[in-house]
Amino acid sequence: SFLGIVVGDNLWLHSLQVLGARRVILIDIVKPFIALTLARLMLFEAVRPGVVLGMAITLCGVLTVSMENSGGDGDGDAAESVVGGSAS
């Protein structure tokens, strides 16, 4: 677990620097859908309509927030200052 935390978190923070917060969020929001699909295929988990609806609503909310124009340079990545980038 230590290795996963150290390596995983450092790679995630690096991706924030390289890709920007919007792109990282869009990639992160896909993970629950992948997990649901793999659980269905490999573990034969039941996929209930409420779960799919909740995931779709969450996806719509995240897409709405990540696609809105925040002004400035148009990129809207406030994470640069958090992870050591320069805010200009």
C-alpha positions in Angstrom: 0.0 0.0 0.0 2.9 2.4 0.7 4.2 1.9 -2.9 0.8 2.5 -4.3 0.3 5.7 -2.3 3.8 7.1 -3.0 4.0 6.2 -6.7 0.4 6.6 -7.5 0.0 10.0 -5.9 3.2 11.3 -7.4 2.2 10.2 -10.9 -1.3 11.8 -10.4 0.3 15.1 -9.3 2.7 14.9 -12.2 -0.3 14.4 -14.6 -1.9 17.5 -13.1 1.2 19.5 -14.1 1.5 17.9 -17.6 -2.2 17.6 -18.6 -3.9 20.2 -16.5 -6.7 19.7 -14.0 -9.6 19.6 -16.6 -8.1 16.7 -18.5 -7.1 14.8 -15.4 -10.7 15.1 -14.1 -12.1 13.9 -17.3 -9.8 10.9 -17.2 -10.6 10.3 -13.5 -14.4 10.3 -14.1 -14.1 7.4 -16.5 -12.7 5.1 -13.9 -16.0 4.2 -12.2 -17.5 3.2 -15.5 -14.5 0.9 -16.2 -14.7 -0.6 -12.8 -18.5 -1.2 -13.3 -17.8 -2.9 -16.6 -15.0 -5.1 -15.3 -17.1 -6.0 -12.2 -19.9 -7.1 -14.5 -17.7 -9.0 -16.9 -15.3 -10.7 -14.4 -17.3 -10.9 -11.2 -20.7 -11.2 -12.7 -22.0 -8.3 -10.5 -25.5 -7.1 -11.0 -25.7 -3.7 -12.6 -28.7 -2.0 -11.2 -30.4 0.9 -13.1 -30.0 3.2 -10.1 -26.3 2.8 -10.1 -26.0 3.6 -13.8 -28.3 6.6 -13.4 -26.3 7.9 -10.5 -23.1 7.5 -12.4 -24.6 9.2 -15.4 -25.8 12.2 -13.3 -22.4 12.5 -11.7 -20.7 12.3 -15.1 -23.0 15.1 -16.4 -22.2 17.3 -13.4 -18.4 16.8 -13.7 -18.5 17.5 -17.5 -20.6 20.6 -16.9 -18.1 22.0 -14.4 -15.0 20.9 -16.3 -16.2 22.4 -19.6 -17.3 25.8 -18.3 -15.1 28.7 -19.2 -13.4 30.1 -16.2 -11.8 33.1 -17.9 -8.2 34.0 -17.9 -6.2 32.0 -20.4 -9.1 29.7 -21.1 -7.4 26.7 -19.6 -8.9 27.1 -16.1 -6.2 25.0 -14.4 -5.9 26.3 -10.9 -4.0 23.1 -9.9 -0.8 24.5 -11.4 -0.2 26.7 -8.3 -1.1 23.7 -6.1 1.5 21.3 -7.6 4.3 23.7 -8.0 3.7 25.4 -11.3 3.8 29.1 -11.8 0.6 31.0 -11.8 0.9 33.7 -14.5 
